Amino acid sequence: MKSLRFISAEAFVSNAEFARKSLGAVAHDLFPLLFKASYLLEQGEVIHDLVENWPLFDFNMGKLLGATLDYQEDLSRRTCSVCLENCLTGLRDYVLNQSSPYMKKLKVVDLTGIKDVEVQFCKCKKTMGRWARTQRLSKLCSELLVYLQQAQCNPGTFEISINVLIDLFVTERNYELVVQALLKKCSCPLKICCVAFRSDNLTLQKFFYIIKLTDPSSLRKLEIVHNVHLEMEHLEMLFNSIHFPLLMSLTLPARTFNVRRFTATDEQMLTNIGEKMGEMTQLTELSISFSVLTGRIQKLLSPLKTPLKMLDVSNCSLNHADMAFLANSFHANHLEALDLSGHDIPELYPSTFFKLLSHCSSVLRSLTLEDCNIQDTHVNMLILGLSPCQKLQDFKFIGNPLSSQALKHLFTFLCELPMLKNVEFPVPRDCYPIGITYPIDDAGLCRFDHQKYERVAEEINLILLQANREDVKASTPLFGSYDAAVQETNNELGAYLIKSFKETLEKFTTSFNKMS
């Protein structure tokens, strides 16, 4: 519902020319209302002028676009390119504008509340994702500084100091631009303040250089993913040379750890890393997927002094001792998100897993059990385990060999979980050719009876409809859930993979020729 105030604000900003001319007569406390109305209507020019003349001490995108008394809809998931571009250029012109009728009070701009999602509702259908926001702000800061150094500006302009909080996303393609902006931070009126840092497709040398420029003491979230070849010795070096006192969330790339080739030195290294993580008293989210950590989870996690709320140990080759540690640790009662994908739970540690599930059931919001060899005979036990999880919102179990009947039985139960919003379920086993083996490789994933699958999907949706659970989204993303960051940079990452494959092939050919 829209309040009368919001409807009036929409009417005011819908005539861009009139609104821009009239801003000088608008009360300061109406600027947030007009900003949200302009964002909803994608009135880029009005957004620009509102930001250019912002009369308040802070500009928080998450709060401005979030649910308000005047308009409950949350617009922070709209990464509209037109709106965000005008926000950033308006911010630049706030610094340059010498004729603004308002005294410049702005001290903090917070861009971290913007959320990147798969489906966009803005009319332009053009988005400015996290990578693009990083690039645009970095370029804008550099250009602003060059302009100020060349033009004859009011001396007061250089006294302006605005902290711009942002979640940076750096790859090889925008690395130099971001480095230059961070190096010149002290001289620029717009000061980039990195709250979260995501790094992909970077050499270790470049990663170590730029992470020091981000002011790690203020970093809340660190994601090192995919094509950053960070191994255990590099991680120890990182933690020994840089302190992250406020870090709350840590994501490490695949193959950071591999206990199969551990030496006594490696064991000590792992102990040191665990102790360094223990010094991060704010750390509550940890993702270490696709590493080999068999029998070492306790050594890595026991030094932590703060209970984890999110843990992703998917495809980490955990054994019974690892699962027993997790089930009995103080983390178990606090886990809100848990990913144990890639482990044969029914075969290896069924009772220990259900013990862990019972301990976290009162707080668990997200559970991912992909490729866990959950079969029809395990469904009733799974239902018993999930029954206490009344706060569960997301349940993902792609890649498990379940029949159509078992899936329908499971969905009948899932309808009873009051907070459930999203379910990702596998293509039924009986839709694949007889004799299919699990886990199914990428080549075989799409070789199923699509018509039969559609009939089963319709029956599942009917179960939800009859239970008045139209609010639950049920889907089968064959190649994994949507990842906004990967989607935005997939062209660059694809080119990198092709280049790496070509270099490997050339090395192999050279070696083969030498042998011949």
Secondary structure as UniProt FT lines:
FT   HELIX           4..14
FT   HELIX           16..22
FT   HELIX           23..25
FT   HELIX           28..30
FT   HELIX           31..40
FT   TURN            41..42
FT   HELIX           44..52
FT   STRAND          58..60
FT   HELIX           61..65
FT   TURN            76..77
FT   HELIX           81..96
FT   STRAND          108..110
FT   TURN            112..113
FT   TURN            123..124
FT   HELIX           130..150
FT   HELIX           155..159
FT   STRAND          162..170
FT   TURN            172..174
FT   HELIX           175..183
FT   TURN            184..187
FT   STRAND          190..199
FT   HELIX           204..213
FT   HELIX           216..218
FT   STRAND          221..224
FT   HELIX           232..241
FT   TURN            245..246
FT   STRAND          249..251
FT   TURN            254..255
FT   HELIX           259..261
FT   HELIX           264..278
FT   TURN            281..282
FT   STRAND          285..287
FT   TURN            289..290
FT   TURN            294..295
FT   HELIX           297..301
FT   TURN            302..303
FT   STRAND          310..312
FT   TURN            314..315
FT   HELIX           320..328
FT   TURN            330..331
FT   HELIX           332..334
FT   STRAND          337..339
FT   TURN            341..342
FT   HELIX           345..348
FT   HELIX           350..360
FT   TURN            361..363
FT   STRAND          366..368
FT   TURN            370..371
FT   HELIX           376..378
FT   HELIX           379..386
FT   TURN            387..388
FT   TURN            390..391
FT   STRAND          394..396
FT   TURN            398..399
FT   HELIX           404..414
FT   TURN            415..416
FT   TURN            418..419
FT   STRAND          422..424
FT   HELIX           429..431
FT   TURN            434..435
FT   HELIX           442..445
FT   HELIX           450..466
FT   TURN            467..468
FT   TURN            470..471
FT   STRAND          473..475
FT   TURN            478..479
FT   HELIX           484..488
FT   HELIX           490..515
//
